[in-house]
């Protein structure tokens, strides 16, 4: 898994260069939850808290990264994009911050993989959080779409 | 207005340094719509389109910027934060991109200013768009909160 997380880190930096300036770090995947982190000083705003756009970028990437890990696990090659999202900024983030994306239930993943294999395209809803000092600071819900590479879409 | 837009540009770069790396440019305000732009190459992803996190950051900032202009116009000094937002990525953005934030109806602005003056805190819902080649590429809805500086909040 360590090598796979290293590959995800390199994928971010080479394929989405702004992630370098955001200071996005792939921190951990424990089989149930992917954690990305970023340094406050790279994403600070006028109130010495994390800029909302940076928080949104980190959670968007953590969802993308979890789906990337799921596809790797399934040995499926697909492009991943985000279709829509909602975010609530519940409290200011005043330190380095981490975005956590939990694996959906296995039945949801099976359904997603089945649809993707049959139709070449499938959607997955992911929920993400940023916590600080024991309190939920950011709640995010994103709908991602995977499209198999070299496949004609039938829908 | 030219000087005020220059001040907004400097506010972004000095108070939210990541906006420099995102290449955020305050392009225009015509009295009805604030336009911010950003270069594709600074925000590109693996599909040679704009990274969703960058699009979200630009629209988030354009809403913030419009509210900043409204407050300047009203000669009110307040901190502005975003409370929550929704975004739909409707089509890929393949060139330099602009976020447009239209002024709400004057009755909404009057209500917002009245509440802010009375209570020291008020919310405003803003709608933003990114268009490309005559088609809507990104639709965004954000709820912003302004809190008067040096005021005790009564709510």
Interface residues (C-beta under 8 A of the other chain):
Chain A: X11 X15 X16 X17 X18 X21 X22 X42 X43 X44 X45 X46 X47 X51 X52 X53 X54 X56 X57 X58 X60 X61 X79 X81 X82 X83 X84 X85 X86 X87 X88 X89 X92
Chain B: X11 X15 X16 X17 X18 X21 X22 X42 X43 X44 X45 X46 X47 X51 X52 X53 X54 X56 X57 X58 X60 X61 X79 X81 X82 X83 X84 X85 X86 X87 X88 X89 X92
